[in-house]
Amino acid sequence: MNKDQAKGTIKNITGKVQEEAGKLVGNKKQETKGVLKQVAGNAQKSVGDARELVKDARAHAKDVAGSR
């Protein structure tokens, strides 16, 4: 897991908590901020996922090239 995956997951979780807290107290502004934080967290996690895929593909290509 890279830093973007970890930070994205944390943002997503804090966004869910913020959204639910906003719902609980009836504060639409906090609810909306929570949803936006979740979107940002999911985007950051997706960037991290893509980085991991590239890293894994590079490692695999090195292994294949080294075995020839």
PQR file of N, CA, C, O and H, with PARSE charges and radii, in Angstrom:
ATOM      1  N   MET A   1       0.857  -1.171   0.000 -0.4000 1.5000
ATOM      2  CA  MET A   1       0.000   0.000   0.000 -0.0000 2.0000
ATOM      3  C   MET A   1       0.907   1.239   0.000  0.5500 1.7000
ATOM      4  O   MET A   1       1.819   1.351   0.819 -0.5500 1.4000
ATOM      5  N   ASN A   2       0.648   2.145  -0.911 -0.4000 1.5000
ATOM      6  CA  ASN A   2       1.443   3.374  -0.963 -0.0000 2.0000
ATOM      7  C   ASN A   2       0.724   4.504  -0.230  0.5500 1.7000
ATOM      8  O   ASN A   2      -0.405   4.348   0.235 -0.5500 1.4000
ATOM      9  H   ASN A   2      -0.093   2.054  -1.576  0.4000 1.0000
ATOM     10  N   LYS A   3       1.413   5.655  -0.138 -0.4000 1.5000
ATOM     11  CA  LYS A   3       0.870   6.758   0.657 -0.0000 2.0000
ATOM     12  C   LYS A   3      -0.444   7.308   0.093  0.5500 1.7000
ATOM     13  O   LYS A   3      -1.309   7.734   0.858 -0.5500 1.4000
ATOM     14  H   LYS A   3       2.330   5.782  -0.516  0.4000 1.0000
ATOM     15  N   ASP A   4      -0.603   7.304  -1.233 -0.4000 1.5000
ATOM     16  CA  ASP A   4      -1.859   7.806  -1.800 -0.0000 2.0000
ATOM     17  C   ASP A   4      -3.018   6.881  -1.467  0.5500 1.7000
ATOM     18  O   ASP A   4      -4.126   7.345  -1.199 -0.5500 1.4000
ATOM     19  H   ASP A   4       0.101   6.957  -1.854  0.4000 1.0000
ATOM     20  N   GLN A   5      -2.776   5.598  -1.480 -0.4000 1.5000
ATOM     21  CA  GLN A   5      -3.834   4.656  -1.110 -0.0000 2.0000
ATOM     22  C   GLN A   5      -4.235   4.858   0.355  0.5500 1.7000
ATOM     23  O   GLN A   5      -5.420   4.892   0.685 -0.5500 1.4000
ATOM     24  H   GLN A   5      -1.876   5.220  -1.697  0.4000 1.0000
ATOM     25  N   ALA A   6      -3.237   4.989   1.221 -0.4000 1.5000
ATOM     26  CA  ALA A   6      -3.516   5.154   2.653 -0.0000 2.0000
ATOM     27  C   ALA A   6      -4.221   6.474   2.931  0.5500 1.7000
ATOM     28  O   ALA A   6      -5.239   6.501   3.623 -0.5500 1.4000
ATOM     29  H   ALA A   6      -2.274   4.960   0.953  0.4000 1.0000
ATOM     30  N   LYS A   7      -3.689   7.564   2.398 -0.4000 1.5000
ATOM     31  CA  LYS A   7      -4.299   8.877   2.635 -0.0000 2.0000
ATOM     32  C   LYS A   7      -5.703   8.959   2.044  0.5500 1.7000
ATOM     33  O   LYS A   7      -6.599   9.558   2.640 -0.5500 1.4000
ATOM     34  H   LYS A   7      -2.863   7.542   1.836  0.4000 1.0000
ATOM     35  N   GLY A   8      -5.892   8.355   0.873 -0.4000 1.5000
ATOM     36  CA  GLY A   8      -7.214   8.354   0.251 -0.0000 2.0000
ATOM     37  C   GLY A   8      -8.229   7.600   1.084  0.5500 1.7000
ATOM     38  O   GLY A   8      -9.371   8.035   1.230 -0.5500 1.4000
ATOM     39  H   GLY A   8      -5.165   7.869   0.389  0.4000 1.0000
ATOM     40  N   THR A   9      -7.813   6.477   1.628 -0.4000 1.5000
ATOM     41  CA  THR A   9      -8.707   5.685   2.477 -0.0000 2.0000
ATOM     42  C   THR A   9      -9.079   6.462   3.737  0.5500 1.7000
ATOM     43  O   THR A   9     -10.234   6.461   4.162 -0.5500 1.4000
ATOM     44  H   THR A   9      -6.885   6.124   1.510  0.4000 1.0000
ATOM     45  N   ILE A  10      -8.083   7.128   4.330 -0.4000 1.5000
ATOM     46  CA  ILE A  10      -8.345   7.917   5.536 -0.0000 2.0000
ATOM     47  C   ILE A  10      -9.297   9.068   5.229  0.5500 1.7000
ATOM     48  O   ILE A  10     -10.218   9.328   6.003 -0.5500 1.4000
ATOM     49  H   ILE A  10      -7.144   7.129   3.984  0.4000 1.0000
ATOM     50  N   LYS A  11      -9.086   9.766   4.103 -0.4000 1.5000
ATOM     51  CA  LYS A  11      -9.987  10.859   3.714 -0.0000 2.0000
ATOM     52  C   LYS A  11     -11.408  10.342   3.518  0.5500 1.7000
ATOM     53  O   LYS A  11     -12.375  10.981   3.934 -0.5500 1.4000
ATOM     54  H   LYS A  11      -8.338   9.554   3.474  0.4000 1.0000
ATOM     55  N   ASN A  12     -11.523   9.197   2.889 -0.4000 1.5000
ATOM     56  CA  ASN A  12     -12.843   8.615   2.637 -0.0000 2.0000
ATOM     57  C   ASN A  12     -13.555   8.333   3.962  0.5500 1.7000
ATOM     58  O   ASN A  12     -14.730   8.665   4.125 -0.5500 1.4000
ATOM     59  H   ASN A  12     -10.738   8.679   2.550  0.4000 1.0000
ATOM     60  N   ILE A  13     -12.845   7.727   4.894 -0.4000 1.5000
ATOM     61  CA  ILE A  13     -13.444   7.397   6.188 -0.0000 2.0000
ATOM     62  C   ILE A  13     -13.828   8.654   6.954  0.5500 1.7000
ATOM     63  O   ILE A  13     -14.925   8.734   7.506 -0.5500 1.4000
ATOM     64  H   ILE A  13     -11.892   7.458   4.762  0.4000 1.0000
ATOM     65  N   THR A  14     -12.931   9.638   6.991 -0.4000 1.5000
ATOM     66  CA  THR A  14     -13.269  10.874   7.711 -0.0000 2.0000
ATOM     67  C   THR A  14     -14.427  11.601   7.037  0.5500 1.7000
ATOM     68  O   THR A  14     -15.235  12.245   7.707 -0.5500 1.4000
ATOM     69  H   THR A  14     -12.040   9.573   6.543  0.4000 1.0000
ATOM     70  N   GLY A  15     -14.505  11.499   5.728 -0.4000 1.5000
ATOM     71  CA  GLY A  15     -15.632  12.094   5.010 -0.0000 2.0000
ATOM     72  C   GLY A  15     -16.949  11.431   5.364  0.5500 1.7000
ATOM     73  O   GLY A  15     -17.972  12.101   5.510 -0.5500 1.4000
ATOM     74  H   GLY A  15     -13.849  10.976   5.185  0.4000 1.0000
ATOM     75  N   LYS A  16     -16.921  10.105   5.501 -0.4000 1.5000
ATOM     76  CA  LYS A  16     -18.148   9.390   5.894 -0.0000 2.0000
ATOM     77  C   LYS A  16     -18.582   9.811   7.287  0.5500 1.7000
ATOM     78  O   LYS A  16     -19.765  10.038   7.540 -0.5500 1.4000
ATOM     79  H   LYS A  16     -16.090   9.561   5.383  0.4000 1.0000
ATOM     80  N   VAL A  17     -17.610   9.915   8.191 -0.4000 1.5000
ATOM     81  CA  VAL A  17     -17.932  10.338   9.562 -0.0000 2.0000
ATOM     82  C   VAL A  17     -18.508  11.756   9.545  0.5500 1.7000
ATOM     83  O   VAL A  17     -19.506  12.032  10.210 -0.5500 1.4000
ATOM     84  H   VAL A  17     -16.649   9.731   7.985  0.4000 1.0000
ATOM     85  N   GLN A  18     -17.878  12.645   8.787 -0.4000 1.5000
ATOM     86  CA  GLN A  18     -18.348  14.032   8.706 -0.0000 2.0000
ATOM     87  C   GLN A  18     -19.751  14.098   8.105  0.5500 1.7000
ATOM     88  O   GLN A  18     -20.599  14.856   8.575 -0.5500 1.4000
ATOM     89  H   GLN A  18     -17.068  12.420   8.247  0.4000 1.0000
ATOM     90  N   GLU A  19     -19.988  13.302   7.070 -0.4000 1.5000
ATOM     91  CA  GLU A  19     -21.319  13.284   6.452 -0.0000 2.0000
ATOM     92  C   GLU A  19     -22.375  12.820   7.451  0.5500 1.7000
ATOM     93  O   GLU A  19     -23.434  13.435   7.578 -0.5500 1.4000
ATOM     94  H   GLU A  19     -19.299  12.686   6.689  0.4000 1.0000
ATOM     95  N   GLU A  20     -22.083  11.739   8.152 -0.4000 1.5000
ATOM     96  CA  GLU A  20     -23.049  11.206   9.111 -0.0000 2.0000
ATOM     97  C   GLU A  20     -23.266  12.168  10.278  0.5500 1.7000
ATOM     98  O   GLU A  20     -24.387  12.308  10.768 -0.5500 1.4000
ATOM     99  H   GLU A  20     -21.223  11.239   8.050  0.4000 1.0000
ATOM    100  N   ALA A  21     -22.199  12.830  10.722 -0.4000 1.5000
ATOM    101  CA  ALA A  21     -22.341  13.818  11.799 -0.0000 2.0000
ATOM    102  C   ALA A  21     -23.225  14.974  11.328  0.5500 1.7000
ATOM    103  O   ALA A  21     -24.066  15.468  12.080 -0.5500 1.4000
ATOM    104  H   ALA A  21     -21.289  12.717  10.324  0.4000 1.0000
ATOM    105  N   GLY A  22     -23.029  15.397  10.086 -0.4000 1.5000
ATOM    106  CA  GLY A  22     -23.868  16.459   9.528 -0.0000 2.0000
ATOM    107  C   GLY A  22     -25.328  16.053   9.468  0.5500 1.7000
ATOM    108  O   GLY A  22     -26.218  16.851   9.764 -0.5500 1.4000
ATOM    109  H   GLY A  22     -22.346  14.996   9.476  0.4000 1.0000
ATOM    110  N   LYS A  23     -25.572  14.793   9.079 -0.4000 1.5000
ATOM    111  CA  LYS A  23     -26.955  14.292   9.041 -0.0000 2.0000
ATOM    112  C   LYS A  23     -27.556  14.271  10.441  0.5500 1.7000
ATOM    113  O   LYS A  23     -28.710  14.646  10.648 -0.5500 1.4000
ATOM    114  H   LYS A  23     -24.849  14.145   8.838  0.4000 1.0000
ATOM    115  N   LEU A  24     -26.749  13.826  11.393 -0.4000 1.5000
ATOM    116  CA  LEU A  24     -27.225  13.670  12.764 -0.0000 2.0000
ATOM    117  C   LEU A  24     -27.660  15.000  13.373  0.5500 1.7000
ATOM    118  O   LEU A  24     -28.678  15.070  14.061 -0.5500 1.4000
ATOM    119  H   LEU A  24     -25.811  13.522  11.225  0.4000 1.0000
ATOM    120  N   VAL A  25     -26.888  16.049  13.119 -0.4000 1.5000
ATOM    121  CA  VAL A  25     -27.228  17.357  13.711 -0.0000 2.0000
ATOM    122  C   VAL A  25     -28.027  18.239  12.755  0.5500 1.7000
ATOM    123  O   VAL A  25     -28.411  19.354  13.108 -0.5500 1.4000
ATOM    124  H   VAL A  25     -26.061  15.991  12.560  0.4000 1.0000
ATOM    125  N   GLY A  26     -28.275  17.740  11.552 -0.4000 1.5000
ATOM    126  CA  GLY A  26     -29.074  18.499  10.598 -0.0000 2.0000
ATOM    127  C   GLY A  26     -28.315  19.635   9.933  0.5500 1.7000
ATOM    128  O   GLY A  26     -28.905  20.652   9.569 -0.5500 1.4000
ATOM    129  H   GLY A  26     -27.963  16.835  11.265  0.4000 1.0000
ATOM    130  N   ASN A  27     -27.005  19.463   9.772 -0.4000 1.5000
ATOM    131  CA  ASN A  27     -26.169  20.493   9.166 -0.0000 2.0000
ATOM    132  C   ASN A  27     -25.788  20.065   7.748  0.5500 1.7000
ATOM    133  O   ASN A  27     -24.869  19.271   7.547 -0.5500 1.4000
ATOM    134  H   ASN A  27     -26.526  18.636  10.067  0.4000 1.0000
ATOM    135  N   LYS A  28     -26.512  20.606   6.778 -0.4000 1.5000
ATOM    136  CA  LYS A  28     -26.302  20.233   5.372 -0.0000 2.0000
ATOM    137  C   LYS A  28     -24.896  20.597   4.883  0.5500 1.7000
ATOM    138  O   LYS A  28     -24.318  19.894   4.055 -0.5500 1.4000
ATOM    139  H   LYS A  28     -27.259  21.251   6.941  0.4000 1.0000
ATOM    140  N   LYS A  29     -24.354  21.707   5.404 -0.4000 1.5000
ATOM    141  CA  LYS A  29     -23.022  22.141   4.978 -0.0000 2.0000
ATOM    142  C   LYS A  29     -21.969  21.089   5.366  0.5500 1.7000
ATOM    143  O   LYS A  29     -21.114  20.736   4.553 -0.5500 1.4000
ATOM    144  H   LYS A  29     -24.824  22.279   6.077  0.4000 1.0000
ATOM    145  N   GLN A  30     -22.037  20.596   6.599 -0.4000 1.5000
ATOM    146  CA  GLN A  30     -21.088  19.569   7.040 -0.0000 2.0000
ATOM    147  C   GLN A  30     -21.309  18.254   6.293  0.5500 1.7000
ATOM    148  O   GLN A  30     -20.359  17.541   5.970 -0.5500 1.4000
ATOM    149  H   GLN A  30     -22.731  20.882   7.259  0.4000 1.0000
ATOM    150  N   GLU A  31     -22.555  17.954   6.031 -0.4000 1.5000
ATOM    151  CA  GLU A  31     -22.903  16.749   5.276 -0.0000 2.0000
ATOM    152  C   GLU A  31     -22.278  16.809   3.876  0.5500 1.7000
ATOM    153  O   GLU A  31     -21.697  15.833   3.403 -0.5500 1.4000
ATOM    154  H   GLU A  31     -23.327  18.534   6.293  0.4000 1.0000
ATOM    155  N   THR A  32     -22.406  17.952   3.234 -0.4000 1.5000
ATOM    156  CA  THR A  32     -21.852  18.144   1.888 -0.0000 2.0000
ATOM    157  C   THR A  32     -20.328  18.093   1.914  0.5500 1.7000
ATOM    158  O   THR A  32     -19.712  17.486   1.038 -0.5500 1.4000
ATOM    159  H   THR A  32     -22.878  18.745   3.619  0.4000 1.0000
ATOM    160  N   LYS A  33     -19.720  18.725   2.910 -0.4000 1.5000
ATOM    161  CA  LYS A  33     -18.262  18.677   3.038 -0.0000 2.0000
ATOM    162  C   LYS A  33     -17.779  17.231   3.188  0.5500 1.7000
ATOM    163  O   LYS A  33     -16.742  16.848   2.647 -0.5500 1.4000
ATOM    164  H   LYS A  33     -20.220  19.218   3.621  0.4000 1.0000
ATOM    165  N   GLY A  34     -18.540  16.455   3.922 -0.4000 1.5000
ATOM    166  CA  GLY A  34     -18.189  15.045   4.107 -0.0000 2.0000
ATOM    167  C   GLY A  34     -18.241  14.277   2.798  0.5500 1.7000
ATOM    168  O   GLY A  34     -17.361  13.466   2.510 -0.5500 1.4000
ATOM    169  H   GLY A  34     -19.382  16.766   4.362  0.4000 1.0000
ATOM    170  N   VAL A  35     -19.263  14.531   2.013 -0.4000 1.5000
ATOM    171  CA  VAL A  35     -19.389  13.858   0.713 -0.0000 2.0000
ATOM    172  C   VAL A  35     -18.230  14.267  -0.206  0.5500 1.7000
ATOM    173  O   VAL A  35     -17.652  13.424  -0.892 -0.5500 1.4000
ATOM    174  H   VAL A  35     -19.979  15.190   2.247  0.4000 1.0000
ATOM    175  N   LEU A  36     -17.897  15.553  -0.214 -0.4000 1.5000
ATOM    176  CA  LEU A  36     -16.791  16.029  -1.052 -0.0000 2.0000
ATOM    177  C   LEU A  36     -15.460  15.426  -0.607  0.5500 1.7000
ATOM    178  O   LEU A  36     -14.611  15.105  -1.439 -0.5500 1.4000
ATOM    179  H   LEU A  36     -18.366  16.237   0.344  0.4000 1.0000
ATOM    180  N   LYS A  37     -15.281  15.272   0.702 -0.4000 1.5000
ATOM    181  CA  LYS A  37     -14.060  14.658   1.217 -0.0000 2.0000
ATOM    182  C   LYS A  37     -13.977  13.191   0.784  0.5500 1.7000
ATOM    183  O   LYS A  37     -12.891  12.682   0.505 -0.5500 1.4000
ATOM    184  H   LYS A  37     -15.971  15.532   1.378  0.4000 1.0000
ATOM    185  N   GLN A  38     -15.123  12.521   0.732 -0.4000 1.5000
ATOM    186  CA  GLN A  38     -15.146  11.134   0.275 -0.0000 2.0000
ATOM    187  C   GLN A  38     -14.747  11.041  -1.197  0.5500 1.7000
ATOM    188  O   GLN A  38     -13.993  10.149  -1.586 -0.5500 1.4000
ATOM    189  H   GLN A  38     -16.005  12.935   0.959  0.4000 1.0000
ATOM    190  N   VAL A  39     -15.252  11.955  -2.003 -0.4000 1.5000
ATOM    191  CA  VAL A  39     -14.912  11.985  -3.430 -0.0000 2.0000
ATOM    192  C   VAL A  39     -13.412  12.201  -3.600  0.5500 1.7000
ATOM    193  O   VAL A  39     -12.766  11.519  -4.395 -0.5500 1.4000
ATOM    194  H   VAL A  39     -15.865  12.679  -1.688  0.4000 1.0000
ATOM    195  N   ALA A  40     -12.863  13.155  -2.850 -0.4000 1.5000
ATOM    196  CA  ALA A  40     -11.424  13.425  -2.926 -0.0000 2.0000
ATOM    197  C   ALA A  40     -10.620  12.214  -2.460  0.5500 1.7000
ATOM    198  O   ALA A  40      -9.592  11.880  -3.049 -0.5500 1.4000
ATOM    199  H   ALA A  40     -13.388  13.709  -2.205  0.4000 1.0000
ATOM    200  N   GLY A  41     -11.085  11.573  -1.420 -0.4000 1.5000
ATOM    201  CA  GLY A  41     -10.400  10.392  -0.907 -0.0000 2.0000
ATOM    202  C   GLY A  41     -10.413   9.253  -1.906  0.5500 1.7000
ATOM    203  O   GLY A  41      -9.403   8.577  -2.098 -0.5500 1.4000
ATOM    204  H   GLY A  41     -11.920  11.845  -0.942  0.4000 1.0000
ATOM    205  N   ASN A  42     -11.550   9.040  -2.540 -0.4000 1.5000
ATOM    206  CA  ASN A  42     -11.644   7.979  -3.546 -0.0000 2.0000
ATOM    207  C   ASN A  42     -10.746   8.269  -4.742  0.5500 1.7000
ATOM    208  O   ASN A  42     -10.137   7.360  -5.305 -0.5500 1.4000
ATOM    209  H   ASN A  42     -12.371   9.590  -2.384  0.4000 1.0000
ATOM    210  N   ALA A  43     -10.669   9.537  -5.124 -0.4000 1.5000
ATOM    211  CA  ALA A  43      -9.797   9.914  -6.242 -0.0000 2.0000
ATOM    212  C   ALA A  43      -8.332   9.681  -5.883  0.5500 1.7000
ATOM    213  O   ALA A  43      -7.567   9.153  -6.689 -0.5500 1.4000
ATOM    214  H   ALA A  43     -11.164  10.276  -4.667  0.4000 1.0000
ATOM    215  N   GLN A  44      -7.950  10.072  -4.686 -0.4000 1.5000
ATOM    216  CA  GLN A  44      -6.563   9.891  -4.266 -0.0000 2.0000
ATOM    217  C   GLN A  44      -6.222   8.403  -4.157  0.5500 1.7000
ATOM    218  O   GLN A  44      -5.123   7.989  -4.524 -0.5500 1.4000
ATOM    219  H   GLN A  44      -8.571  10.502  -4.031  0.4000 1.0000
ATOM    220  N   LYS A  45      -7.150   7.613  -3.660 -0.4000 1.5000
ATOM    221  CA  LYS A  45      -6.918   6.167  -3.571 -0.0000 2.0000
ATOM    222  C   LYS A  45      -6.779   5.568  -4.966  0.5500 1.7000
ATOM    223  O   LYS A  45      -5.964   4.670  -5.174 -0.5500 1.4000
ATOM    224  H   LYS A  45      -8.043   7.950  -3.362  0.4000 1.0000
ATOM    225  N   SER A  46      -7.561   6.052  -5.916 -0.4000 1.5000
ATOM    226  CA  SER A  46      -7.464   5.558  -7.294 -0.0000 2.0000
ATOM    227  C   SER A  46      -6.099   5.879  -7.900  0.5500 1.7000
ATOM    228  O   SER A  46      -5.534   5.063  -8.629 -0.5500 1.4000
ATOM    229  H   SER A  46      -8.224   6.781  -5.747  0.4000 1.0000
ATOM    230  N   VAL A  47      -5.576   7.058  -7.602 -0.4000 1.5000
ATOM    231  CA  VAL A  47      -4.229   7.407  -8.063 -0.0000 2.0000
ATOM    232  C   VAL A  47      -3.219   6.436  -7.469  0.5500 1.7000
ATOM    233  O   VAL A  47      -2.324   5.953  -8.163 -0.5500 1.4000
ATOM    234  H   VAL A  47      -6.036   7.720  -7.011  0.4000 1.0000
ATOM    235  N   GLY A  48      -3.368   6.158  -6.198 -0.4000 1.5000
ATOM    236  CA  GLY A  48      -2.479   5.204  -5.536 -0.0000 2.0000
ATOM    237  C   GLY A  48      -2.590   3.815  -6.124  0.5500 1.7000
ATOM    238  O   GLY A  48      -1.585   3.124  -6.292 -0.5500 1.4000
ATOM    239  H   GLY A  48      -4.095   6.550  -5.634  0.4000 1.0000
ATOM    240  N   ASP A  49      -3.809   3.402  -6.440 -0.4000 1.5000
ATOM    241  CA  ASP A  49      -4.012   2.085  -7.067 -0.0000 2.0000
ATOM    242  C   ASP A  49      -3.305   2.022  -8.416  0.5500 1.7000
ATOM    243  O   ASP A  49      -2.675   1.018  -8.748 -0.5500 1.4000
ATOM    244  H   ASP A  49      -4.626   3.963  -6.304  0.4000 1.0000
ATOM    245  N   ALA A  50      -3.414   3.096  -9.189 -0.4000 1.5000
ATOM    246  CA  ALA A  50      -2.764   3.138 -10.505 -0.0000 2.0000
ATOM    247  C   ALA A  50      -1.250   3.079 -10.354  0.5500 1.7000
ATOM    248  O   ALA A  50      -0.575   2.396 -11.124 -0.5500 1.4000
ATOM    249  H   ALA A  50      -3.926   3.911  -8.920  0.4000 1.0000
ATOM    250  N   ARG A  51      -0.714   3.791  -9.366 -0.4000 1.5000
ATOM    251  CA  ARG A  51       0.733   3.757  -9.127 -0.0000 2.0000
ATOM    252  C   ARG A  51       1.187   2.344  -8.784  0.5500 1.7000
ATOM    253  O   ARG A  51       2.234   1.895  -9.250 -0.5500 1.4000
ATOM    254  H   ARG A  51      -1.263   4.346  -8.740  0.4000 1.0000
ATOM    255  N   GLU A  52       0.406   1.650  -7.976 -0.4000 1.5000
ATOM    256  CA  GLU A  52       0.748   0.272  -7.607 -0.0000 2.0000
ATOM    257  C   GLU A  52       0.735  -0.643  -8.836  0.5500 1.7000
ATOM    258  O   GLU A  52       1.600  -1.506  -8.988 -0.5500 1.4000
ATOM    259  H   GLU A  52      -0.444   2.015  -7.597  0.4000 1.0000
ATOM    260  N   LEU A  53      -0.248  -0.443  -9.702 -0.4000 1.5000
ATOM    261  CA  LEU A  53      -0.312  -1.259 -10.917 -0.0000 2.0000
ATOM    262  C   LEU A  53       0.916  -1.047 -11.791  0.5500 1.7000
ATOM    263  O   LEU A  53       1.474  -2.005 -12.327 -0.5500 1.4000
ATOM    264  H   LEU A  53      -0.951   0.258  -9.579  0.4000 1.0000
ATOM    265  N   VAL A  54       1.336   0.199 -11.933 -0.4000 1.5000
ATOM    266  CA  VAL A  54       2.521   0.506 -12.732 -0.0000 2.0000
ATOM    267  C   VAL A  54       3.757  -0.119 -12.088  0.5500 1.7000
ATOM    268  O   VAL A  54       4.593  -0.706 -12.775 -0.5500 1.4000
ATOM    269  H   VAL A  54       0.883   0.977 -11.498  0.4000 1.0000
ATOM    270  N   LYS A  55       3.864   0.011 -10.780 -0.4000 1.5000
ATOM    271  CA  LYS A  55       5.008  -0.554 -10.059 -0.0000 2.0000
ATOM    272  C   LYS A  55       5.051  -2.075 -10.236  0.5500 1.7000
ATOM    273  O   LYS A  55       6.109  -2.647 -10.500 -0.5500 1.4000
ATOM    274  H   LYS A  55       3.185   0.488 -10.222  0.4000 1.0000
ATOM    275  N   ASP A  56       3.898  -2.719 -10.090 -0.4000 1.5000
ATOM    276  CA  ASP A  56       3.835  -4.176 -10.256 -0.0000 2.0000
ATOM    277  C   ASP A  56       4.159  -4.593 -11.689  0.5500 1.7000
ATOM    278  O   ASP A  56       4.836  -5.598 -11.906 -0.5500 1.4000
ATOM    279  H   ASP A  56       3.039  -2.255  -9.876  0.4000 1.0000
ATOM    280  N   ALA A  57       3.679  -3.830 -12.660 -0.4000 1.5000
ATOM    281  CA  ALA A  57       3.948  -4.145 -14.066 -0.0000 2.0000
ATOM    282  C   ALA A  57       5.437  -4.002 -14.369  0.5500 1.7000
ATOM    283  O   ALA A  57       6.008  -4.814 -15.096 -0.5500 1.4000
ATOM    284  H   ALA A  57       3.129  -3.014 -12.484  0.4000 1.0000
ATOM    285  N   ARG A  58       6.058  -2.974 -13.813 -0.4000 1.5000
ATOM    286  CA  ARG A  58       7.506  -2.793 -13.998 -0.0000 2.0000
ATOM    287  C   ARG A  58       8.279  -3.961 -13.418  0.5500 1.7000
ATOM    288  O   ARG A  58       9.195  -4.487 -14.050 -0.5500 1.4000
ATOM    289  H   ARG A  58       5.593  -2.314 -13.222  0.4000 1.0000
ATOM    290  N   ALA A  59       7.909  -4.364 -12.216 -0.4000 1.5000
ATOM    291  CA  ALA A  59       8.588  -5.477 -11.559 -0.0000 2.0000
ATOM    292  C   ALA A  59       8.417  -6.756 -12.373  0.5500 1.7000
ATOM    293  O   ALA A  59       9.356  -7.535 -12.532 -0.5500 1.4000
ATOM    294  H   ALA A  59       7.165  -3.937 -11.702  0.4000 1.0000
ATOM    295  N   HIS A  60       7.228  -6.957 -12.877 -0.4000 1.5000
ATOM    296  CA  HIS A  60       6.959  -8.151 -13.681 -0.0000 2.0000
ATOM    297  C   HIS A  60       7.773  -8.113 -14.982  0.5500 1.7000
ATOM    298  O   HIS A  60       8.330  -9.129 -15.396 -0.5500 1.4000
ATOM    299  H   HIS A  60       6.465  -6.324 -12.749  0.4000 1.0000
ATOM    300  N   ALA A  61       7.839  -6.950 -15.617 -0.4000 1.5000
ATOM    301  CA  ALA A  61       8.606  -6.819 -16.859 -0.0000 2.0000
ATOM    302  C   ALA A  61      10.087  -7.073 -16.617  0.5500 1.7000
ATOM    303  O   ALA A  61      10.758  -7.689 -17.446 -0.5500 1.4000
ATOM    304  H   ALA A  61       7.386  -6.124 -15.280  0.4000 1.0000
ATOM    305  N   LYS A  62      10.600  -6.600 -15.482 -0.4000 1.5000
ATOM    306  CA  LYS A  62      11.991  -6.851 -15.114 -0.0000 2.0000
ATOM    307  C   LYS A  62      12.247  -8.338 -14.925  0.5500 1.7000
ATOM    308  O   LYS A  62      13.257  -8.874 -15.380 -0.5500 1.4000
ATOM    309  H   LYS A  62      10.055  -6.100 -14.809  0.4000 1.0000
ATOM    310  N   ASP A  63      11.311  -8.993 -14.244 -0.4000 1.5000
ATOM    311  CA  ASP A  63      11.447 -10.436 -14.006 -0.0000 2.0000
ATOM    312  C   ASP A  63      11.461 -11.209 -15.314  0.5500 1.7000
ATOM    313  O   ASP A  63      12.268 -12.118 -15.505 -0.5500 1.4000
ATOM    314  H   ASP A  63      10.490  -8.557 -13.874  0.4000 1.0000
ATOM    315  N   VAL A  64      10.563 -10.838 -16.204 -0.4000 1.5000
ATOM    316  CA  VAL A  64      10.464 -11.518 -17.497 -0.0000 2.0000
ATOM    317  C   VAL A  64      11.728 -11.268 -18.305  0.5500 1.7000
ATOM    318  O   VAL A  64      12.270 -12.193 -18.910 -0.5500 1.4000
ATOM    319  H   VAL A  64       9.907 -10.099 -16.049  0.4000 1.0000
ATOM    320  N   ALA A  65      12.201 -10.030 -18.322 -0.4000 1.5000
ATOM    321  CA  ALA A  65      13.410  -9.692 -19.083 -0.0000 2.0000
ATOM    322  C   ALA A  65      14.645 -10.372 -18.498  0.5500 1.7000
ATOM    323  O   ALA A  65      15.553 -10.766 -19.231 -0.5500 1.4000
ATOM    324  H   ALA A  65      11.760  -9.279 -17.831  0.4000 1.0000
ATOM    325  N   GLY A  66      14.670 -10.505 -17.185 -0.4000 1.5000
ATOM    326  CA  GLY A  66      15.810 -11.133 -16.536 -0.0000 2.0000
ATOM    327  C   GLY A  66      15.856 -12.630 -16.702  0.5500 1.7000
ATOM    328  O   GLY A  66      16.921 -13.233 -16.569 -0.5500 1.4000
ATOM    329  H   GLY A  66      13.933 -10.185 -16.590  0.4000 1.0000
ATOM    330  N   SER A  67      14.736 -13.239 -16.987 -0.4000 1.5000
ATOM    331  CA  SER A  67      14.693 -14.705 -17.123 -0.0000 2.0000
ATOM    332  C   SER A  67      15.011 -15.157 -18.549  0.5500 1.7000
ATOM    333  O   SER A  67      15.031 -16.357 -18.823 -0.5500 1.4000
ATOM    334  H   SER A  67      13.871 -12.749 -17.095  0.4000 1.0000
ATOM    335  N   ARG A  68      15.256 -14.229 -19.445 -0.4000 1.5000
ATOM    336  CA  ARG A  68      15.554 -14.604 -20.843 -0.0000 2.0000
ATOM    337  C   ARG A  68      17.023 -14.639 -21.088  0.5500 1.7000
ATOM    338  O   ARG A  68      17.456 -14.934 -22.202 -0.5500 1.4000
ATOM    339  H   ARG A  68      15.239 -13.254 -19.223  0.4000 1.0000
TER
END
